[in-house]
Amino acid sequence: MTLEILTPDRKLFSGEVFGVQMPGISGSFEVLDRHAPLVSALKAGRLKVLRDKQNHTASYDIQGGFVEVLNNKVTVLVEGAIIIE
């Protein structure tokens, strides 16, 4: 699936991934390949990106925002984010 992480200033990430774990306002959740359509608010916390089958990950500390999942594309819109390797 395709993931884009966007802030008001720039695009932080764009590419193919295997999964994304996010801090939803009602609790953390994960989106995997072919997930059903979804729109959700996000709270400040850790967003974790599973980049490949070898469990290589990238993590971001995000401020609040929103996520949209549609047609195997995940778009994350956040107020700000810092990459944590």
Backbone as a printed PyTorch tensor [residue, N CA C, xyz], in Angstrom:
tensor([[[  0.8410,  -1.1720,   0.0000],
         [  0.0000,   0.0000,   0.0000],
         [  0.8870,   1.2370,   0.0000]],

        [[  0.3200,   2.3620,  -0.3840],
         [  1.0530,   3.6160,  -0.4630],
         [  0.7680,   4.4540,   0.7750]],

        [[  1.8250,   5.0680,   1.3120],
         [  1.6920,   5.9250,   2.4790],
         [  2.2690,   7.2960,   2.1760]],

        [[  1.5370,   8.3440,   2.5740],
         [  2.0420,   9.7130,   2.5450],
         [  1.8510,  10.3140,   3.9280]],

        [[  2.9020,  10.9210,   4.4580],
         [  2.8330,  11.6500,   5.7190],
         [  3.1150,  13.1070,   5.4030]],

        [[  2.1210,  13.9640,   5.6630],
         [  2.2010,  15.3710,   5.2900],
         [  2.0420,  16.2780,   6.4970]],

        [[  2.8170,  17.3640,   6.5230],
         [  2.6360,  18.4350,   7.5040],
         [  2.2670,  19.6830,   6.7080]],

        [[  1.8810,  20.7640,   7.3690],
         [  1.5830,  21.9910,   6.6210],
         [  2.7870,  22.5200,   5.8310]],

        [[  4.0020,  22.1720,   6.2720],
         [  5.2110,  22.6860,   5.6380],
         [  5.7940,  21.8090,   4.5490]],

        [[  5.6410,  20.4760,   4.7090],
         [  6.3420,  19.5960,   3.7670],
         [  5.7960,  18.1760,   3.7940]],

        [[  6.2600,  17.3790,   2.8250],
         [  5.9500,  15.9510,   2.7690],
         [  7.0910,  15.2220,   3.4850]],

        [[  6.7650,  14.5100,   4.5630],
         [  7.7890,  13.7970,   5.3270],
         [  8.1130,  12.4330,   4.7520]],

        [[  7.1070,  11.7760,   4.1760],
         [  7.3200,  10.4270,   3.6470],
         [  6.3230,  10.1720,   2.5360]],

        [[  6.7810,   9.4700,   1.5120],
         [  5.9060,   9.0110,   0.4450],
         [  6.5050,   7.7380,  -0.1310]],

        [[  5.7500,   6.6440,  -0.0890],
         [  6.2700,   5.4050,  -0.6430],
         [  5.4170,   4.2070,  -0.2890]],

        [[  5.8750,   3.0470,  -0.7420],
         [  5.1870,   1.7880,  -0.4940],
         [  5.5920,   1.2400,   0.8660]],

        [[  4.5960,   0.7730,   1.6350],
         [  4.8490,   0.2160,   2.9620],
         [  3.9800,  -1.0280,   3.1640]],

        [[  4.2660,  -1.7770,   4.2340],
         [  3.4900,  -2.9720,   4.5500],
         [  2.4630,  -2.7280,   5.6430]],

        [[  2.6650,  -1.6800,   6.4510],
         [  1.7170,  -1.3840,   7.5120],
         [  2.0710,  -0.0970,   8.2270]],

        [[  1.0890,   0.4450,   8.9580],
         [  1.2820,   1.6830,   9.7220],
         [  0.5350,   1.5550,  11.0440]],

        [[  1.2180,   1.8260,  12.1470],
         [  0.5880,   1.8740,  13.4620],
         [  0.4640,   3.3400,  13.8560]],

        [[ -0.7370,   3.7360,  14.3320],
         [ -1.0150,   5.1400,  14.6210],
         [ -1.6920,   5.3220,  15.9650]],

        [[ -1.4820,   6.4910,  16.5920],
         [ -2.1450,   6.7940,  17.8650],
         [ -3.5020,   7.4580,  17.6500]],

        [[ -4.5550,   6.6730,  17.5580],
         [ -5.8900,   7.2250,  17.4010],
         [ -6.3640,   7.8650,  18.6960]],

        [[ -7.3600,   8.7120,  18.6150],
         [ -7.8330,   9.3900,  19.8280],
         [ -8.5210,   8.4250,  20.7950]],

        [[ -8.9810,   7.2710,  20.3060],
         [ -9.5970,   6.2690,  21.1760],
         [ -8.6640,   5.0990,  21.4510]],

        [[ -7.4200,   5.1930,  20.9890],
         [ -6.4410,   4.1270,  21.1740],
         [ -5.6650,   3.8670,  19.9030]],

        [[ -4.5520,   3.1930,  20.0410],
         [ -3.6980,   2.8960,  18.8860],
         [ -4.3680,   1.8800,  17.9670]],

        [[ -4.0710,   1.9820,  16.6810],
         [ -4.5870,   1.0190,  15.7110],
         [ -3.5910,   0.8670,  14.5800]],

        [[ -3.7640,  -0.1910,  13.7970],
         [ -2.8490,  -0.4910,  12.7000],
         [ -3.6270,  -0.6320,  11.4010]],

        [[ -3.0440,  -0.1560,  10.3260],
         [ -3.6140,  -0.2830,   8.9870],
         [ -2.6710,  -1.1600,   8.1740]],

        [[ -3.2150,  -2.2010,   7.5740],
         [ -2.4460,  -3.1180,   6.7380],
         [ -2.9740,  -3.0620,   5.3060]],

        [[ -2.3170,  -3.7960,   4.4220],
         [ -2.6790,  -3.8370,   3.0080],
         [ -4.1660,  -4.1540,   2.8230]],

        [[ -4.8080,  -3.4330,   1.9270],
         [ -6.2220,  -3.6070,   1.5610],
         [ -7.1880,  -3.3570,   2.7210]],

        [[ -6.8280,  -2.4370,   3.6020],
         [ -7.6970,  -2.0740,   4.7200],
         [ -8.9660,  -1.4150,   4.1890]],

        [[-10.0540,  -1.5670,   4.9050],
         [-11.3240,  -0.9230,   4.5400],
         [-11.1630,   0.5960,   4.6110]],

        [[-11.9560,   1.3450,   3.8560],
         [-11.8940,   2.8170,   3.9180],
         [-12.1030,   3.3030,   5.3530]],

        [[-11.3740,   4.3660,   5.6980],
         [-11.3640,   4.8380,   7.0800],
         [-10.9350,   6.2960,   7.1170]],

        [[-11.5580,   7.0630,   8.0030],
         [-11.0950,   8.4020,   8.3490],
         [-11.0820,   8.4590,   9.8690]],

        [[ -9.9580,   8.9150,  10.4550],
         [ -9.8510,   8.9380,  11.9110],
         [ -9.0040,  10.1190,  12.3560]],

        [[ -9.3220,  10.6390,  13.5370],
         [ -8.4980,  11.6630,  14.1650],
         [ -7.3400,  10.9780,  14.8920]],

        [[ -6.1990,  11.6550,  14.9230],
         [ -5.0220,  11.1460,  15.6070],
         [ -4.6430,  12.0820,  16.7390]],

        [[ -4.1390,  11.5080,  17.8320],
         [ -3.6240,  12.3230,  18.9310],
         [ -2.1000,  12.3230,  18.8590]],

        [[ -1.4820,  13.1610,  19.6510],
         [ -0.0230,  13.1950,  19.6990],
         [  0.5000,  11.8480,  20.1720]],

        [[  1.5780,  11.3780,  19.5660],
         [  2.1490,  10.0890,  19.9380],
         [  3.0950,   9.5750,  18.8750]],

        [[  3.3240,   8.2660,  18.8980],
         [  4.2760,   7.6220,  17.9930],
         [  3.5600,   6.9690,  16.8300]],

        [[  3.9720,   7.3060,  15.6080],
         [  3.4870,   6.6710,  14.3890],
         [  4.6160,   5.7680,  13.9040]],

        [[  4.3170,   4.4920,  13.6950],
         [  5.3320,   3.5140,  13.3070],
         [  5.0100,   2.9640,  11.9280]],

        [[  5.9940,   3.0210,  11.0390],
         [  5.8340,   2.5670,   9.6520],
         [  6.6190,   1.2740,   9.4550]],

        [[  5.9230,   0.2050,   9.0580],
         [  6.5810,  -1.0520,   8.7020],
         [  6.9210,  -0.9640,   7.2220]],

        [[  8.2150,  -0.8350,   6.9250],
         [  8.6390,  -0.5340,   5.5580],
         [  8.7380,  -1.7530,   4.6490]],

        [[  9.0780,  -2.9410,   5.2150],
         [  9.2480,  -4.1230,   4.3630],
         [  9.0330,  -5.4000,   5.1640]],

        [[  9.1590,  -6.5480,   4.4940],
         [  8.9190,  -7.8500,   5.1320],
         [  9.9910,  -8.2090,   6.1590]],

        [[ 11.1300,  -7.5500,   6.1190],
         [ 12.2170,  -7.8220,   7.0650],
         [ 12.0620,  -7.0150,   8.3550]],

        [[ 10.8860,  -6.4540,   8.5820],
         [ 10.5650,  -5.6820,   9.7850],
         [ 11.4050,  -4.4210,   9.9570]],

        [[ 11.8890,  -3.8420,   8.8670],
         [ 12.5360,  -2.5340,   8.9490],
         [ 11.4500,  -1.4920,   9.1830]],

        [[ 11.6610,  -0.6530,  10.1830],
         [ 10.6400,   0.3250,  10.5410],
         [ 11.2190,   1.7390,  10.5630]],

        [[ 10.3240,   2.6950,  10.5000],
         [ 10.6440,   4.1030,  10.7300],
         [  9.5760,   4.6110,  11.6790]],

        [[  9.9680,   5.4450,  12.6180],
         [  9.0170,   5.9750,  13.5870],
         [  9.0350,   7.4940,  13.5680]],

        [[  7.8730,   8.0630,  13.8310],
         [  7.7170,   9.5160,  13.8840],
         [  6.9700,   9.8680,  15.1670]],

        [[  7.4400,  10.8660,  15.8870],
         [  6.6640,  11.4410,  16.9790],
         [  5.8090,  12.5280,  16.3490]],

        [[  4.4880,  12.3400,  16.3920],
         [  3.5940,  13.2650,  15.7010],
         [  2.7810,  14.0880,  16.6960]],

        [[  2.3730,  15.2460,  16.2270],
         [  1.3620,  16.0280,  16.9210],
         [  0.0220,  15.5670,  16.3640]],

        [[ -1.0810,  16.0600,  16.8800],
         [ -2.3910,  15.6240,  16.4210],
         [ -2.6010,  15.8140,  14.9300]],

        [[ -3.5680,  15.0850,  14.3900],
         [ -3.8740,  15.1920,  12.9730],
         [ -4.9890,  14.2480,  12.5750]],

        [[ -4.9640,  13.8410,  11.3170],
         [ -5.9920,  12.9630,  10.7610],
         [ -5.3530,  11.9600,   9.8190]],

        [[ -6.0520,  10.8340,   9.6140],
         [ -5.6310,   9.8360,   8.6450],
         [ -6.8270,   9.4750,   7.7730]],

        [[ -6.5510,   9.2520,   6.4940],
         [ -7.5610,   8.7560,   5.5570],
         [ -6.9910,   7.5230,   4.8760]],

        [[ -7.7920,   6.4650,   4.8320],
         [ -7.4310,   5.2380,   4.1240],
         [ -8.4630,   5.0430,   3.0240]],

        [[ -8.0100,   4.9960,   1.7800],
         [ -8.9190,   4.8440,   0.6490],
         [ -8.1680,   4.2300,  -0.5230]],

        [[ -8.7230,   3.1740,  -1.0840],
         [ -8.1480,   2.5100,  -2.2590],
         [ -6.6840,   2.1300,  -2.0650]],

        [[ -6.3750,   1.5400,  -0.9090],
         [ -5.0340,   1.0710,  -0.5730],
         [ -3.9990,   2.1940,  -0.5110]],

        [[ -4.4550,   3.4030,  -0.2260],
         [ -3.5750,   4.5520,  -0.0150],
         [ -3.8930,   5.1460,   1.3490]],

        [[ -2.8540,   5.3730,   2.1580],
         [ -2.9850,   5.9480,   3.4850],
         [ -2.3790,   7.3470,   3.4460]],

        [[ -3.1840,   8.3370,   3.7840],
         [ -2.7160,   9.7170,   3.8320],
         [ -2.8300,  10.2020,   5.2660]],

        [[ -1.6920,  10.5880,   5.8420],
         [ -1.6410,  11.0650,   7.2160],
         [ -1.3280,  12.5570,   7.1770]],

        [[ -2.2210,  13.3660,   7.7440],
         [ -2.0460,  14.8050,   7.8150],
         [ -1.8350,  15.1710,   9.2830]],

        [[ -0.6590,  15.7220,   9.6200],
         [ -0.3350,  16.0370,  11.0070],
         [  0.1550,  17.4720,  11.1320]],

        [[ -0.0330,  18.0300,  12.3280],
         [  0.4200,  19.4010,  12.6060],
         [  1.9380,  19.4920,  12.5650]],

        [[  2.6130,  18.4620,  12.9870],
         [  4.0700,  18.4330,  12.9950],
         [  4.5430,  17.0390,  13.3280]],

        [[  5.8070,  16.7380,  12.9800],
         [  6.3590,  15.4180,  13.2450],
         [  7.8770,  15.4820,  13.2770]],

        [[  8.4620,  14.5870,  14.0800],
         [  9.9080,  14.4420,  14.1680],
         [ 10.2200,  12.9700,  13.8930]],

        [[ 11.1400,  12.7160,  12.9720],
         [ 11.4940,  11.3230,  12.6780],
         [ 12.3960,  10.7710,  13.7900]],

        [[ 12.0850,   9.5380,  14.1950],
         [ 12.8560,   8.8000,  15.1910],
         [ 13.3600,   7.5400,  14.4990]],

        [[ 14.6380,   7.3970,  14.2980],
         [ 15.1770,   6.2320,  13.5840],
         [ 15.3020,   5.0210,  14.4580]]])
